[in-house]
Amino acid sequence: MDHPDGAKRFPVDGELGQHEPEALPEYAEIVAFFGHIAYVMPPLREVLAEHLRVAEGEMLPILLMEDVTAWLLETFRTTGPDGRTLQLLSILDAGYHEASDQLRSVILLGFLERIPGFAGQTTDADGAGMLVRSGLGPTLSAVLAEVESWRDDSIGT
């Protein structure tokens, strides 16, 4: 569809590069997941809006997950665990359990690997990482333990 001035509004088949997220069917799942989080968690609407502003309207999934993780950590640091933070952890756990491999990668790279103290690679001086770990659901707790064991194994080799 074109604008009256002749500019194209939407990419036409073949115009997207193969590495652009919009070219992948799984991108719709990722967009829907973040939309769901922002819908049920009103404080995260501003996080999503700021991400889209900075990224000039593009959703960059791993970076957005890092933004969500930063919000979660800051909330833990300032107010401690509460209904909102525990709800987010529950959504992430259920999301990972039901997700495609692409969304699982976003959660793994943008969330689990960003928890302070991850695999001993970062410090957790203020204890926020411990608070996050204690609130993880069964799926993400198991995934975190498994991934950290891989990282620990690779450190010794």
C-alpha positions as CSV (number, residue, x, y, z in Angstrom):
1,M,0.0,0.0,0.0
2,D,1.3,3.4,-0.9
3,H,0.9,6.8,0.7
4,P,-0.6,9.6,-1.5
5,D,3.0,11.0,-2.0
6,G,4.1,7.7,-3.5
7,A,6.1,6.4,-0.6
8,K,5.6,2.7,0.3
9,R,3.9,2.1,3.7
10,F,4.7,-1.6,4.1
11,P,7.6,-3.6,2.7
12,V,6.7,-5.7,-0.4
13,D,7.8,-9.4,-0.5
14,G,11.5,-9.6,-1.1
15,E,12.3,-6.1,0.2
16,L,13.2,-7.3,3.7
17,G,16.6,-8.7,4.2
18,Q,16.7,-12.3,5.5
19,H,18.2,-11.1,8.8
20,E,15.6,-8.5,9.6
21,P,13.2,-9.6,12.3
22,E,10.1,-8.7,10.3
23,A,11.1,-11.3,7.7
24,L,10.7,-14.1,10.2
25,P,7.3,-15.6,11.1
26,E,8.4,-16.0,14.7
27,Y,8.7,-12.2,15.0
28,A,4.9,-11.9,15.3
29,E,5.1,-14.2,18.4
30,I,7.8,-12.1,19.9
31,V,5.9,-8.8,19.3
32,A,2.7,-10.4,20.7
33,F,4.6,-11.5,23.8
34,F,6.0,-8.1,24.5
35,G,2.6,-6.6,23.8
36,H,1.0,-8.9,26.3
37,I,3.6,-8.0,29.0
38,A,2.9,-4.3,28.4
39,Y,-0.8,-4.8,28.4
40,V,-1.0,-6.7,31.8
41,M,1.9,-4.8,33.4
42,P,1.1,-1.0,32.9
43,P,4.5,0.1,34.3
44,L,6.2,-1.7,31.4
45,R,4.3,0.3,28.8
46,E,6.7,3.2,29.3
47,V,9.6,0.8,28.9
48,L,8.2,-0.4,25.6
49,A,7.4,3.1,24.5
50,E,11.0,4.3,25.3
51,H,12.5,1.3,23.5
52,L,10.5,2.0,20.4
53,R,11.4,5.7,20.5
54,V,15.1,5.0,20.8
55,A,15.0,2.3,18.2
56,E,13.0,4.6,15.8
57,G,9.9,2.4,15.9
58,E,11.6,-0.9,15.5
59,M,11.4,-3.7,18.1
60,L,14.8,-5.2,18.8
61,P,13.7,-8.2,20.9
62,I,16.9,-9.0,22.9
63,L,17.5,-5.3,23.7
64,L,13.8,-4.9,24.7
65,M,14.1,-7.9,27.0
66,E,17.2,-6.3,28.5
67,D,15.2,-3.1,29.1
68,V,12.5,-5.2,30.8
69,T,15.1,-6.9,32.9
70,A,16.6,-3.6,33.9
71,W,13.1,-2.4,35.0
72,L,12.7,-5.6,37.0
73,L,16.1,-5.3,38.7
74,E,15.5,-1.6,39.5
75,T,12.1,-2.4,41.0
76,F,13.6,-5.2,43.1
77,R,16.3,-2.8,44.3
78,T,13.9,0.0,45.2
79,T,10.8,-1.7,46.5
80,G,11.7,-5.4,46.7
81,P,9.6,-8.2,45.3
82,D,5.9,-7.3,45.0
83,G,2.9,-8.5,43.1
84,R,4.0,-6.8,39.9
85,T,7.5,-8.2,39.8
86,L,6.3,-11.7,40.7
87,Q,3.6,-11.5,38.0
88,L,6.3,-10.6,35.5
89,L,8.4,-13.5,36.6
90,S,5.4,-15.8,36.2
91,I,4.7,-14.5,32.7
92,L,8.3,-15.0,31.7
93,D,8.2,-18.6,33.1
94,A,5.0,-19.5,31.3
95,G,6.2,-17.7,28.1
96,Y,9.4,-19.7,28.0
97,H,7.6,-22.9,28.6
98,E,5.2,-22.3,25.7
99,A,7.5,-20.4,23.4
100,S,9.2,-21.0,20.1
101,D,13.0,-21.4,20.0
102,Q,13.3,-17.8,18.9
103,L,11.4,-16.4,21.9
104,R,13.2,-18.8,24.2
105,S,16.5,-17.3,22.9
106,V,15.3,-13.8,23.6
107,I,14.3,-14.7,27.2
108,L,17.6,-16.6,27.7
109,L,19.9,-13.9,26.3
110,G,18.0,-10.8,27.3
111,F,16.8,-11.9,30.7
112,L,18.5,-15.0,32.3
113,E,22.0,-14.1,31.2
114,R,21.5,-10.5,32.5
115,I,20.6,-11.6,36.1
116,P,23.4,-10.3,38.4
117,G,25.6,-13.1,39.4
118,F,24.9,-15.1,36.3
119,A,27.4,-18.1,36.2
120,G,29.7,-16.1,38.4
121,Q,30.5,-13.8,35.5
122,T,29.1,-10.7,37.1
123,T,28.7,-9.6,40.7
124,D,25.5,-9.4,42.7
125,A,26.6,-6.8,45.3
126,D,23.1,-5.5,46.1
127,G,21.4,-8.9,46.1
128,A,19.0,-8.1,43.3
129,G,20.1,-11.2,41.4
130,M,19.3,-13.4,44.4
131,L,15.8,-11.8,44.6
132,V,15.2,-12.6,41.0
133,R,16.4,-16.1,41.3
134,S,14.2,-16.7,44.3
135,G,11.1,-15.6,42.3
136,L,11.8,-17.6,39.2
137,G,9.2,-20.3,38.3
138,P,10.1,-23.9,37.8
139,T,10.8,-23.7,34.1
140,L,13.2,-20.7,34.2
141,S,14.9,-22.0,37.4
142,A,15.7,-25.2,35.6
143,V,16.9,-23.4,32.4
144,L,19.0,-21.0,34.4
145,A,20.7,-23.9,36.3
146,E,21.3,-25.8,33.1
147,V,22.8,-22.8,31.2
148,E,24.9,-21.8,34.2
149,S,26.3,-25.3,34.3
150,W,27.3,-25.0,30.7
151,R,29.1,-21.7,31.4
152,D,30.8,-23.2,34.5
153,D,32.0,-26.2,32.4
154,S,33.4,-23.9,29.7
155,I,35.3,-21.8,32.2
156,G,37.4,-24.8,33.3
157,T,38.3,-25.8,29.7
